Amino acid sequence: MRHTTIRGLAAAAVAGLAAVSIAPSPAVAATPAITCEYILWAKWRGGFGADIEVRNTGPAISNWVVRWSFDHPTTVVTTWNAVLTQTPDQVATATSVPWNTTLATNALLRFGWSAVAAVTEVPTDLTVNGVPC
């Protein structure tokens, strides 16, 4: 009888294990593959000059698009290393030029502009291909 009891306990233990669901451990946040830095390198009455640096530590990216918004009316005057467009609601979009279309692994991209604006602030909504950085 003792033998039957042990078998019964073993069967119950196996049945109990089958009913237990094991929750996956929480995902560890991956280090971002893309980082951005907005560099306000000059301010003058009625305008400013700025650059954005994008560093890619992940896979190569083709046809990159960087977006952000200006909090106040801003008119871009000159750009370099990107094509920069703006919408009426002050959203800026920078896209590649022929010599920097692909952002390789471990590459650093820097583009910039000068602009006319009564107020200059560093944006907090930078994205690369829709991903915040």
Phi and psi in radians as a Rosetta constraint file:
Dihedral C 1 N 2 CA 2 C 2 CIRCULARHARMONIC -1.056 0.35
Dihedral N 2 CA 2 C 2 N 3 CIRCULARHARMONIC -0.659 0.35
Dihedral C 2 N 3 CA 3 C 3 CIRCULARHARMONIC -1.076 0.35
Dihedral N 3 CA 3 C 3 N 4 CIRCULARHARMONIC -0.712 0.35
Dihedral C 3 N 4 CA 4 C 4 CIRCULARHARMONIC -1.136 0.35
Dihedral N 4 CA 4 C 4 N 5 CIRCULARHARMONIC -0.692 0.35
Dihedral C 4 N 5 CA 5 C 5 CIRCULARHARMONIC -1.106 0.35
Dihedral N 5 CA 5 C 5 N 6 CIRCULARHARMONIC -0.756 0.35
Dihedral C 5 N 6 CA 6 C 6 CIRCULARHARMONIC -1.111 0.35
Dihedral N 6 CA 6 C 6 N 7 CIRCULARHARMONIC -0.757 0.35
Dihedral C 6 N 7 CA 7 C 7 CIRCULARHARMONIC -1.066 0.35
Dihedral N 7 CA 7 C 7 N 8 CIRCULARHARMONIC -0.740 0.35
Dihedral C 7 N 8 CA 8 C 8 CIRCULARHARMONIC -1.071 0.35
Dihedral N 8 CA 8 C 8 N 9 CIRCULARHARMONIC -0.740 0.35
Dihedral C 8 N 9 CA 9 C 9 CIRCULARHARMONIC -1.147 0.35
Dihedral N 9 CA 9 C 9 N 10 CIRCULARHARMONIC -0.713 0.35
Dihedral C 9 N 10 CA 10 C 10 CIRCULARHARMONIC -1.118 0.35
Dihedral N 10 CA 10 C 10 N 11 CIRCULARHARMONIC -0.744 0.35
Dihedral C 10 N 11 CA 11 C 11 CIRCULARHARMONIC -1.109 0.35
Dihedral N 11 CA 11 C 11 N 12 CIRCULARHARMONIC -0.719 0.35
Dihedral C 11 N 12 CA 12 C 12 CIRCULARHARMONIC -1.129 0.35
Dihedral N 12 CA 12 C 12 N 13 CIRCULARHARMONIC -0.692 0.35
Dihedral C 12 N 13 CA 13 C 13 CIRCULARHARMONIC -1.131 0.35
Dihedral N 13 CA 13 C 13 N 14 CIRCULARHARMONIC -0.758 0.35
Dihedral C 13 N 14 CA 14 C 14 CIRCULARHARMONIC -1.110 0.35
Dihedral N 14 CA 14 C 14 N 15 CIRCULARHARMONIC -0.751 0.35
Dihedral C 14 N 15 CA 15 C 15 CIRCULARHARMONIC -1.095 0.35
Dihedral N 15 CA 15 C 15 N 16 CIRCULARHARMONIC -0.693 0.35
Dihedral C 15 N 16 CA 16 C 16 CIRCULARHARMONIC -1.135 0.35
Dihedral N 16 CA 16 C 16 N 17 CIRCULARHARMONIC -0.692 0.35
Dihedral C 16 N 17 CA 17 C 17 CIRCULARHARMONIC -1.132 0.35
Dihedral N 17 CA 17 C 17 N 18 CIRCULARHARMONIC -0.634 0.35
Dihedral C 17 N 18 CA 18 C 18 CIRCULARHARMONIC -1.143 0.35
Dihedral N 18 CA 18 C 18 N 19 CIRCULARHARMONIC -0.514 0.35
Dihedral C 18 N 19 CA 19 C 19 CIRCULARHARMONIC -1.480 0.35
Dihedral N 19 CA 19 C 19 N 20 CIRCULARHARMONIC -0.248 0.35
Dihedral C 19 N 20 CA 20 C 20 CIRCULARHARMONIC -1.399 0.35
Dihedral N 20 CA 20 C 20 N 21 CIRCULARHARMONIC 2.252 0.35
Dihedral C 20 N 21 CA 21 C 21 CIRCULARHARMONIC -1.771 0.35
Dihedral N 21 CA 21 C 21 N 22 CIRCULARHARMONIC 2.366 0.35
Dihedral C 21 N 22 CA 22 C 22 CIRCULARHARMONIC -1.721 0.35
Dihedral N 22 CA 22 C 22 N 23 CIRCULARHARMONIC 2.056 0.35
Dihedral C 22 N 23 CA 23 C 23 CIRCULARHARMONIC -1.331 0.35
Dihedral N 23 CA 23 C 23 N 24 CIRCULARHARMONIC 2.415 0.35
Dihedral C 23 N 24 CA 24 C 24 CIRCULARHARMONIC -1.159 0.35
Dihedral N 24 CA 24 C 24 N 25 CIRCULARHARMONIC 2.613 0.35
Dihedral C 24 N 25 CA 25 C 25 CIRCULARHARMONIC -1.228 0.35
Dihedral N 25 CA 25 C 25 N 26 CIRCULARHARMONIC 2.661 0.35
Dihedral C 25 N 26 CA 26 C 26 CIRCULARHARMONIC -1.016 0.35
Dihedral N 26 CA 26 C 26 N 27 CIRCULARHARMONIC 2.475 0.35
Dihedral C 26 N 27 CA 27 C 27 CIRCULARHARMONIC -1.223 0.35
Dihedral N 27 CA 27 C 27 N 28 CIRCULARHARMONIC 2.440 0.35
Dihedral C 27 N 28 CA 28 C 28 CIRCULARHARMONIC -1.523 0.35
Dihedral N 28 CA 28 C 28 N 29 CIRCULARHARMONIC 2.280 0.35
Dihedral C 28 N 29 CA 29 C 29 CIRCULARHARMONIC -1.108 0.35
Dihedral N 29 CA 29 C 29 N 30 CIRCULARHARMONIC 2.262 0.35
Dihedral C 29 N 30 CA 30 C 30 CIRCULARHARMONIC -1.319 0.35
Dihedral N 30 CA 30 C 30 N 31 CIRCULARHARMONIC 2.610 0.35
Dihedral C 30 N 31 CA 31 C 31 CIRCULARHARMONIC -1.183 0.35
Dihedral N 31 CA 31 C 31 N 32 CIRCULARHARMONIC 2.309 0.35
Dihedral C 31 N 32 CA 32 C 32 CIRCULARHARMONIC -1.027 0.35
Dihedral N 32 CA 32 C 32 N 33 CIRCULARHARMONIC 2.394 0.35
Dihedral C 32 N 33 CA 33 C 33 CIRCULARHARMONIC -1.422 0.35
Dihedral N 33 CA 33 C 33 N 34 CIRCULARHARMONIC -0.355 0.35
Dihedral C 33 N 34 CA 34 C 34 CIRCULARHARMONIC -2.117 0.35
Dihedral N 34 CA 34 C 34 N 35 CIRCULARHARMONIC 2.257 0.35
Dihedral C 34 N 35 CA 35 C 35 CIRCULARHARMONIC -2.178 0.35
Dihedral N 35 CA 35 C 35 N 36 CIRCULARHARMONIC 2.615 0.35
Dihedral C 35 N 36 CA 36 C 36 CIRCULARHARMONIC -2.271 0.35
Dihedral N 36 CA 36 C 36 N 37 CIRCULARHARMONIC 2.628 0.35
Dihedral C 36 N 37 CA 37 C 37 CIRCULARHARMONIC -2.417 0.35
Dihedral N 37 CA 37 C 37 N 38 CIRCULARHARMONIC 2.219 0.35
Dihedral C 37 N 38 CA 38 C 38 CIRCULARHARMONIC -1.621 0.35
Dihedral N 38 CA 38 C 38 N 39 CIRCULARHARMONIC 2.118 0.35
Dihedral C 38 N 39 CA 39 C 39 CIRCULARHARMONIC -2.018 0.35
Dihedral N 39 CA 39 C 39 N 40 CIRCULARHARMONIC 1.904 0.35
Dihedral C 39 N 40 CA 40 C 40 CIRCULARHARMONIC -1.564 0.35
Dihedral N 40 CA 40 C 40 N 41 CIRCULARHARMONIC 1.722 0.35
Dihedral C 40 N 41 CA 41 C 41 CIRCULARHARMONIC -1.683 0.35
Dihedral N 41 CA 41 C 41 N 42 CIRCULARHARMONIC -0.181 0.35
Dihedral C 41 N 42 CA 42 C 42 CIRCULARHARMONIC -2.734 0.35
Dihedral N 42 CA 42 C 42 N 43 CIRCULARHARMONIC 2.464 0.35
Dihedral C 42 N 43 CA 43 C 43 CIRCULARHARMONIC -2.331 0.35
Dihedral N 43 CA 43 C 43 N 44 CIRCULARHARMONIC 2.398 0.35
Dihedral C 43 N 44 CA 44 C 44 CIRCULARHARMONIC -2.488 0.35
Dihedral N 44 CA 44 C 44 N 45 CIRCULARHARMONIC 2.940 0.35
Dihedral C 44 N 45 CA 45 C 45 CIRCULARHARMONIC -1.026 0.35
Dihedral N 45 CA 45 C 45 N 46 CIRCULARHARMONIC 2.007 0.35
Dihedral C 45 N 46 CA 46 C 46 CIRCULARHARMONIC 1.498 0.35
Dihedral N 46 CA 46 C 46 N 47 CIRCULARHARMONIC 0.179 0.35
Dihedral C 46 N 47 CA 47 C 47 CIRCULARHARMONIC -3.001 0.35
Dihedral N 47 CA 47 C 47 N 48 CIRCULARHARMONIC -3.113 0.35
Dihedral C 47 N 48 CA 48 C 48 CIRCULARHARMONIC -2.842 0.35
Dihedral N 48 CA 48 C 48 N 49 CIRCULARHARMONIC 2.922 0.35
Dihedral C 48 N 49 CA 49 C 49 CIRCULARHARMONIC -2.207 0.35
Dihedral N 49 CA 49 C 49 N 50 CIRCULARHARMONIC 2.424 0.35
Dihedral C 49 N 50 CA 50 C 50 CIRCULARHARMONIC -2.574 0.35
Dihedral N 50 CA 50 C 50 N 51 CIRCULARHARMONIC 2.735 0.35
Dihedral C 50 N 51 CA 51 C 51 CIRCULARHARMONIC -2.253 0.35
Dihedral N 51 CA 51 C 51 N 52 CIRCULARHARMONIC 2.773 0.35
Dihedral C 51 N 52 CA 52 C 52 CIRCULARHARMONIC -2.171 0.35
Dihedral N 52 CA 52 C 52 N 53 CIRCULARHARMONIC 2.273 0.35
Dihedral C 52 N 53 CA 53 C 53 CIRCULARHARMONIC -1.854 0.35
Dihedral N 53 CA 53 C 53 N 54 CIRCULARHARMONIC 2.288 0.35
Dihedral C 53 N 54 CA 54 C 54 CIRCULARHARMONIC -2.103 0.35
Dihedral N 54 CA 54 C 54 N 55 CIRCULARHARMONIC 2.172 0.35
Dihedral C 54 N 55 CA 55 C 55 CIRCULARHARMONIC -1.972 0.35
Dihedral N 55 CA 55 C 55 N 56 CIRCULARHARMONIC 2.276 0.35
Dihedral C 55 N 56 CA 56 C 56 CIRCULARHARMONIC -1.960 0.35
Dihedral N 56 CA 56 C 56 N 57 CIRCULARHARMONIC 1.994 0.35
Dihedral C 56 N 57 CA 57 C 57 CIRCULARHARMONIC -1.843 0.35
Dihedral N 57 CA 57 C 57 N 58 CIRCULARHARMONIC 0.069 0.35
Dihedral C 57 N 58 CA 58 C 58 CIRCULARHARMONIC -1.796 0.35
Dihedral N 58 CA 58 C 58 N 59 CIRCULARHARMONIC -2.772 0.35
Dihedral C 58 N 59 CA 59 C 59 CIRCULARHARMONIC -1.106 0.35
Dihedral N 59 CA 59 C 59 N 60 CIRCULARHARMONIC 2.739 0.35
Dihedral C 59 N 60 CA 60 C 60 CIRCULARHARMONIC -0.996 0.35
Dihedral N 60 CA 60 C 60 N 61 CIRCULARHARMONIC 2.556 0.35
Dihedral C 60 N 61 CA 61 C 61 CIRCULARHARMONIC -2.109 0.35
Dihedral N 61 CA 61 C 61 N 62 CIRCULARHARMONIC 2.200 0.35
Dihedral C 61 N 62 CA 62 C 62 CIRCULARHARMONIC -1.762 0.35
Dihedral N 62 CA 62 C 62 N 63 CIRCULARHARMONIC 2.572 0.35
Dihedral C 62 N 63 CA 63 C 63 CIRCULARHARMONIC 0.942 0.35
Dihedral N 63 CA 63 C 63 N 64 CIRCULARHARMONIC 0.968 0.35
Dihedral C 63 N 64 CA 64 C 64 CIRCULARHARMONIC -1.190 0.35
Dihedral N 64 CA 64 C 64 N 65 CIRCULARHARMONIC 2.658 0.35
Dihedral C 64 N 65 CA 65 C 65 CIRCULARHARMONIC -2.405 0.35
Dihedral N 65 CA 65 C 65 N 66 CIRCULARHARMONIC 2.151 0.35
Dihedral C 65 N 66 CA 66 C 66 CIRCULARHARMONIC -1.926 0.35
Dihedral N 66 CA 66 C 66 N 67 CIRCULARHARMONIC 2.302 0.35
Dihedral C 66 N 67 CA 67 C 67 CIRCULARHARMONIC -2.242 0.35
Dihedral N 67 CA 67 C 67 N 68 CIRCULARHARMONIC 2.598 0.35
Dihedral C 67 N 68 CA 68 C 68 CIRCULARHARMONIC -2.847 0.35
Dihedral N 68 CA 68 C 68 N 69 CIRCULARHARMONIC 3.023 0.35
Dihedral C 68 N 69 CA 69 C 69 CIRCULARHARMONIC -2.222 0.35
Dihedral N 69 CA 69 C 69 N 70 CIRCULARHARMONIC 2.561 0.35
Dihedral C 69 N 70 CA 70 C 70 CIRCULARHARMONIC -1.596 0.35
Dihedral N 70 CA 70 C 70 N 71 CIRCULARHARMONIC 2.365 0.35
Dihedral C 70 N 71 CA 71 C 71 CIRCULARHARMONIC -1.286 0.35
Dihedral N 71 CA 71 C 71 N 72 CIRCULARHARMONIC -0.411 0.35
Dihedral C 71 N 72 CA 72 C 72 CIRCULARHARMONIC -2.258 0.35
Dihedral N 72 CA 72 C 72 N 73 CIRCULARHARMONIC 2.755 0.35
Dihedral C 72 N 73 CA 73 C 73 CIRCULARHARMONIC -0.901 0.35
Dihedral N 73 CA 73 C 73 N 74 CIRCULARHARMONIC 2.226 0.35
Dihedral C 73 N 74 CA 74 C 74 CIRCULARHARMONIC -2.426 0.35
Dihedral N 74 CA 74 C 74 N 75 CIRCULARHARMONIC 2.368 0.35
Dihedral C 74 N 75 CA 75 C 75 CIRCULARHARMONIC -2.070 0.35
Dihedral N 75 CA 75 C 75 N 76 CIRCULARHARMONIC 2.014 0.35
Dihedral C 75 N 76 CA 76 C 76 CIRCULARHARMONIC -1.281 0.35
Dihedral N 76 CA 76 C 76 N 77 CIRCULARHARMONIC 2.308 0.35
Dihedral C 76 N 77 CA 77 C 77 CIRCULARHARMONIC -1.771 0.35
Dihedral N 77 CA 77 C 77 N 78 CIRCULARHARMONIC -0.862 0.35
Dihedral C 77 N 78 CA 78 C 78 CIRCULARHARMONIC -2.401 0.35
Dihedral N 78 CA 78 C 78 N 79 CIRCULARHARMONIC 2.514 0.35
Dihedral C 78 N 79 CA 79 C 79 CIRCULARHARMONIC -2.290 0.35
Dihedral N 79 CA 79 C 79 N 80 CIRCULARHARMONIC 2.785 0.35
Dihedral C 79 N 80 CA 80 C 80 CIRCULARHARMONIC -2.508 0.35
Dihedral N 80 CA 80 C 80 N 81 CIRCULARHARMONIC 2.535 0.35
Dihedral C 80 N 81 CA 81 C 81 CIRCULARHARMONIC 1.115 0.35
Dihedral N 81 CA 81 C 81 N 82 CIRCULARHARMONIC 0.281 0.35
Dihedral C 81 N 82 CA 82 C 82 CIRCULARHARMONIC -2.897 0.35
Dihedral N 82 CA 82 C 82 N 83 CIRCULARHARMONIC 2.826 0.35
Dihedral C 82 N 83 CA 83 C 83 CIRCULARHARMONIC -1.759 0.35
Dihedral N 83 CA 83 C 83 N 84 CIRCULARHARMONIC 2.152 0.35
Dihedral C 83 N 84 CA 84 C 84 CIRCULARHARMONIC -2.029 0.35
Dihedral N 84 CA 84 C 84 N 85 CIRCULARHARMONIC 2.184 0.35
Dihedral C 84 N 85 CA 85 C 85 CIRCULARHARMONIC -2.171 0.35
Dihedral N 85 CA 85 C 85 N 86 CIRCULARHARMONIC 2.798 0.35
Dihedral C 85 N 86 CA 86 C 86 CIRCULARHARMONIC -2.350 0.35
Dihedral N 86 CA 86 C 86 N 87 CIRCULARHARMONIC 2.606 0.35
Dihedral C 86 N 87 CA 87 C 87 CIRCULARHARMONIC -1.734 0.35
Dihedral N 87 CA 87 C 87 N 88 CIRCULARHARMONIC 2.872 0.35
Dihedral C 87 N 88 CA 88 C 88 CIRCULARHARMONIC -1.017 0.35
Dihedral N 88 CA 88 C 88 N 89 CIRCULARHARMONIC -0.461 0.35
Dihedral C 88 N 89 CA 89 C 89 CIRCULARHARMONIC -1.571 0.35
Dihedral N 89 CA 89 C 89 N 90 CIRCULARHARMONIC 0.357 0.35
Dihedral C 89 N 90 CA 90 C 90 CIRCULARHARMONIC 1.284 0.35
Dihedral N 90 CA 90 C 90 N 91 CIRCULARHARMONIC 0.387 0.35
Dihedral C 90 N 91 CA 91 C 91 CIRCULARHARMONIC -1.518 0.35
Dihedral N 91 CA 91 C 91 N 92 CIRCULARHARMONIC 2.199 0.35
Dihedral C 91 N 92 CA 92 C 92 CIRCULARHARMONIC -1.777 0.35
Dihedral N 92 CA 92 C 92 N 93 CIRCULARHARMONIC 2.461 0.35
Dihedral C 92 N 93 CA 93 C 93 CIRCULARHARMONIC -2.266 0.35
Dihedral N 93 CA 93 C 93 N 94 CIRCULARHARMONIC 2.142 0.35
Dihedral C 93 N 94 CA 94 C 94 CIRCULARHARMONIC -1.919 0.35
Dihedral N 94 CA 94 C 94 N 95 CIRCULARHARMONIC 2.313 0.35
Dihedral C 94 N 95 CA 95 C 95 CIRCULARHARMONIC -2.216 0.35
Dihedral N 95 CA 95 C 95 N 96 CIRCULARHARMONIC 2.884 0.35
Dihedral C 95 N 96 CA 96 C 96 CIRCULARHARMONIC -1.199 0.35
Dihedral N 96 CA 96 C 96 N 97 CIRCULARHARMONIC 2.796 0.35
Dihedral C 96 N 97 CA 97 C 97 CIRCULARHARMONIC -1.939 0.35
Dihedral N 97 CA 97 C 97 N 98 CIRCULARHARMONIC 2.908 0.35
Dihedral C 97 N 98 CA 98 C 98 CIRCULARHARMONIC -0.902 0.35
Dihedral N 98 CA 98 C 98 N 99 CIRCULARHARMONIC -0.569 0.35
Dihedral C 98 N 99 CA 99 C 99 CIRCULARHARMONIC -1.510 0.35
Dihedral N 99 CA 99 C 99 N 100 CIRCULARHARMONIC -0.084 0.35
Dihedral C 99 N 100 CA 100 C 100 CIRCULARHARMONIC -2.395 0.35
Dihedral N 100 CA 100 C 100 N 101 CIRCULARHARMONIC 0.573 0.35
Dihedral C 100 N 101 CA 101 C 101 CIRCULARHARMONIC -1.063 0.35
Dihedral N 101 CA 101 C 101 N 102 CIRCULARHARMONIC -0.671 0.35
Dihedral C 101 N 102 CA 102 C 102 CIRCULARHARMONIC -1.803 0.35
Dihedral N 102 CA 102 C 102 N 103 CIRCULARHARMONIC 2.270 0.35
Dihedral C 102 N 103 CA 103 C 103 CIRCULARHARMONIC -1.785 0.35
Dihedral N 103 CA 103 C 103 N 104 CIRCULARHARMONIC 1.745 0.35
Dihedral C 103 N 104 CA 104 C 104 CIRCULARHARMONIC -1.200 0.35
Dihedral N 104 CA 104 C 104 N 105 CIRCULARHARMONIC 2.895 0.35
Dihedral C 104 N 105 CA 105 C 105 CIRCULARHARMONIC -1.047 0.35
Dihedral N 105 CA 105 C 105 N 106 CIRCULARHARMONIC 2.373 0.35
Dihedral C 105 N 106 CA 106 C 106 CIRCULARHARMONIC 1.119 0.35
Dihedral N 106 CA 106 C 106 N 107 CIRCULARHARMONIC 0.384 0.35
Dihedral C 106 N 107 CA 107 C 107 CIRCULARHARMONIC -1.620 0.35
Dihedral N 107 CA 107 C 107 N 108 CIRCULARHARMONIC 2.703 0.35
Dihedral C 107 N 108 CA 108 C 108 CIRCULARHARMONIC -2.110 0.35
Dihedral N 108 CA 108 C 108 N 109 CIRCULARHARMONIC 2.192 0.35
Dihedral C 108 N 109 CA 109 C 109 CIRCULARHARMONIC -1.950 0.35
Dihedral N 109 CA 109 C 109 N 110 CIRCULARHARMONIC 2.364 0.35
Dihedral C 109 N 110 CA 110 C 110 CIRCULARHARMONIC -2.349 0.35
Dihedral N 110 CA 110 C 110 N 111 CIRCULARHARMONIC 2.196 0.35
Dihedral C 110 N 111 CA 111 C 111 CIRCULARHARMONIC -2.356 0.35
Dihedral N 111 CA 111 C 111 N 112 CIRCULARHARMONIC 2.854 0.35
Dihedral C 111 N 112 CA 112 C 112 CIRCULARHARMONIC -2.787 0.35
Dihedral N 112 CA 112 C 112 N 113 CIRCULARHARMONIC -3.069 0.35
Dihedral C 112 N 113 CA 113 C 113 CIRCULARHARMONIC -2.839 0.35
Dihedral N 113 CA 113 C 113 N 114 CIRCULARHARMONIC 2.869 0.35
Dihedral C 113 N 114 CA 114 C 114 CIRCULARHARMONIC -2.074 0.35
Dihedral N 114 CA 114 C 114 N 115 CIRCULARHARMONIC 2.629 0.35
Dihedral C 114 N 115 CA 115 C 115 CIRCULARHARMONIC -2.593 0.35
Dihedral N 115 CA 115 C 115 N 116 CIRCULARHARMONIC 2.807 0.35
Dihedral C 115 N 116 CA 116 C 116 CIRCULARHARMONIC -1.803 0.35
Dihedral N 116 CA 116 C 116 N 117 CIRCULARHARMONIC 2.225 0.35
Dihedral C 116 N 117 CA 117 C 117 CIRCULARHARMONIC -2.841 0.35
Dihedral N 117 CA 117 C 117 N 118 CIRCULARHARMONIC 2.456 0.35
Dihedral C 117 N 118 CA 118 C 118 CIRCULARHARMONIC -1.283 0.35
Dihedral N 118 CA 118 C 118 N 119 CIRCULARHARMONIC -0.548 0.35
Dihedral C 118 N 119 CA 119 C 119 CIRCULARHARMONIC -2.264 0.35
Dihedral N 119 CA 119 C 119 N 120 CIRCULARHARMONIC 2.433 0.35
Dihedral C 119 N 120 CA 120 C 120 CIRCULARHARMONIC -2.159 0.35
Dihedral N 120 CA 120 C 120 N 121 CIRCULARHARMONIC 2.152 0.35
Dihedral C 120 N 121 CA 121 C 121 CIRCULARHARMONIC -2.374 0.35
Dihedral N 121 CA 121 C 121 N 122 CIRCULARHARMONIC 2.659 0.35
Dihedral C 121 N 122 CA 122 C 122 CIRCULARHARMONIC -1.437 0.35
Dihedral N 122 CA 122 C 122 N 123 CIRCULARHARMONIC 2.171 0.35
Dihedral C 122 N 123 CA 123 C 123 CIRCULARHARMONIC -1.228 0.35
Dihedral N 123 CA 123 C 123 N 124 CIRCULARHARMONIC 2.726 0.35
Dihedral C 123 N 124 CA 124 C 124 CIRCULARHARMONIC -2.041 0.35
Dihedral N 124 CA 124 C 124 N 125 CIRCULARHARMONIC 0.153 0.35
Dihedral C 124 N 125 CA 125 C 125 CIRCULARHARMONIC -2.080 0.35
Dihedral N 125 CA 125 C 125 N 126 CIRCULARHARMONIC 0.606 0.35
Dihedral C 125 N 126 CA 126 C 126 CIRCULARHARMONIC -1.130 0.35
Dihedral N 126 CA 126 C 126 N 127 CIRCULARHARMONIC 2.338 0.35
Dihedral C 126 N 127 CA 127 C 127 CIRCULARHARMONIC -2.340 0.35
Dihedral N 127 CA 127 C 127 N 128 CIRCULARHARMONIC 2.644 0.35
Dihedral C 127 N 128 CA 128 C 128 CIRCULARHARMONIC -2.111 0.35
Dihedral N 128 CA 128 C 128 N 129 CIRCULARHARMONIC 2.085 0.35
Dihedral C 128 N 129 CA 129 C 129 CIRCULARHARMONIC 0.862 0.35
Dihedral N 129 CA 129 C 129 N 130 CIRCULARHARMONIC 0.705 0.35
Dihedral C 129 N 130 CA 130 C 130 CIRCULARHARMONIC 1.477 0.35
Dihedral N 130 CA 130 C 130 N 131 CIRCULARHARMONIC -0.062 0.35
Dihedral C 130 N 131 CA 131 C 131 CIRCULARHARMONIC -1.777 0.35
Dihedral N 131 CA 131 C 131 N 132 CIRCULARHARMONIC 2.174 0.35
Dihedral C 131 N 132 CA 132 C 132 CIRCULARHARMONIC -1.049 0.35
Dihedral N 132 CA 132 C 132 N 133 CIRCULARHARMONIC 2.497 0.35
